[in-house]
Amino acid sequence: MENSWQKLLNFLRYPLFKVGDSIFTLISLADLLILLFLVYGFARLTKWIAKRWLLARLGVDDLGSQEAIAKLLAYIVAILGSILGLRIVGVNLTSLAVVLGGLGIGIGFGLQEITRDFISGLILLLDRSVKVNDYIQLAENNGFKEVKGLIKNISFLVTIIEVDNGGNLIIPNNAIVSAPVLNWSYGTSQTLLEIPIKVQPNTDLVLLAETVLKVAYRNPNILAEPAPQWIFKKIESSYWEFVLQVWIRDVRDQDNIISALNYTIEYYLRQQRIQLAFPTQRFLFDTPPTSPILLEGNGLTINKEISVRDLLKQMVYFNTLNELELRQLVEIGYHRYLKTEEILFDEGDPGDAFYIILEGRVEIFVSKINKQLAILEKGAFFGELALLLGIPRTASVKAIVPTTLFAIDKIKFQNLLQSYPDMAEIIMNSLAGHQEELTLRQKELRKMGLIDENEDDTNPVTWMRKRLGKLFLNK
């Protein structure tokens, strides 16, 4: 029995081959395989712990960053563990390096592409200009024209991209590092969309701007900041060209959002009988539809459109503005949606915006004494004096039903008046015709201690001019 055991040991210890000064036997090979298997398992465990627990506790919330750091930690553990495993089984690393260096010269030419891909993979993980969960577009010289997709994984040699049609593109890392790549997610996931619109000359530009911007603000996928922009791009003899610029959260939604915007813009232009211009023909939306449209996101059904421009002209502060100035007011405004019972503002809040009710109803009340002052419906406006004079709200406002408001805030209004001081002068002259209201507001502000000594004038018109100059014109 002992003789058989000894023969088995001799067989297992029989030298199979020699690398440098290191002799490999079946036992040493088995030990090496077991150690490498343990190292591989420990590297995977390190990656899992780093992603699931360690990095989140350290404040690394970005999924792409978590993936890159966890994978680098796993690589480091695998390399160090492999070196330690070789040392444990008695491999002389110095002699092994000499042998591998000699072999590297011979096989290096055949593994150049693999080596490039491996180094490129390390660059992608370290540089992080392109990372997991980024949405990218490959340049044409990559051989994949107009390919867009989400990066699902970056490994040693390849990057896996989930393309828009649902497939997975497996591309060598070197192709991403060595060629231009459009990264839509770099720095921000927001994307700018441009919708060109050409109309017939002599179109009502205020109505056009109001109609198109209304569509943009009603789409729940369009960001409020940066706000939609309406740009007059070109004047030609046969058409006028405009561009609607909007920002969206995710570039992957751009096709669906563009389609929805085009459908809705077409609908409202047809309702307003606005003529579009085409290169070879004219097309007139001649018969406006009579069926109502359900607005996505707010649950409102509109049977008859209301014109913000016409409502602005009814306000004494803006009724002397010309068409260009009214269009500018329409363009700096935005839509605000309120749910039932939602509070717009409370008494004492800053007067930083004024509002026009486009749909729905609101209640004006004083919460301190639980008293209702008024109920305002479609077409009513409120809050304009608080904005113009910079005074606090004297009452609270809440929605009775789902309500859509047109609003102009202080910052955009200030920028507009600074750019167009003539408009500021027109508004001041309109306010000057309401001295009783100005006197009342001036007394209220005195009681609250909100009037500076340098603007406290006995003449309410002079006081108003000083106050508007200070609030909006930096005078």
Secondary structure as UniProt FT lines:
FT   HELIX           2..12
FT   STRAND          17..19
FT   TURN            20..21
FT   STRAND          22..24
FT   HELIX           26..49
FT   HELIX           50..54
FT   HELIX           55..57
FT   TURN            58..59
FT   HELIX           63..88
FT   TURN            89..90
FT   HELIX           93..107
FT   HELIX           108..111
FT   HELIX           112..127
FT   TURN            132..133
FT   STRAND          135..138
FT   HELIX           140..142
FT   TURN            145..146
FT   STRAND          148..154
FT   STRAND          158..163
FT   TURN            164..165
FT   STRAND          168..172
FT   HELIX           173..177
FT   STRAND          181..183
FT   TURN            184..185
FT   STRAND          191..199
FT   TURN            201..202
FT   HELIX           205..218
FT   TURN            220..221
FT   STRAND          229..235
FT   STRAND          240..248
FT   HELIX           251..253
FT   HELIX           254..271
FT   TURN            272..273
FT   STRAND          276..277
FT   STRAND          282..283
FT   STRAND          293..294
FT   TURN            296..298
FT   STRAND          301..302
FT   HELIX           308..314
FT   TURN            316..320
FT   HELIX           323..332
FT   STRAND          334..338
FT   TURN            340..341
FT   STRAND          343..345
FT   TURN            347..348
FT   STRAND          353..359
FT   STRAND          362..366
FT   TURN            367..370
FT   STRAND          371..376
FT   TURN            378..379
FT   STRAND          381..382
FT   HELIX           384..389
FT   STRAND          396..399
FT   STRAND          403..409
FT   HELIX           410..419
FT   HELIX           421..432
FT   HELIX           435..448
FT   HELIX           453..455
FT   HELIX           460..472
//
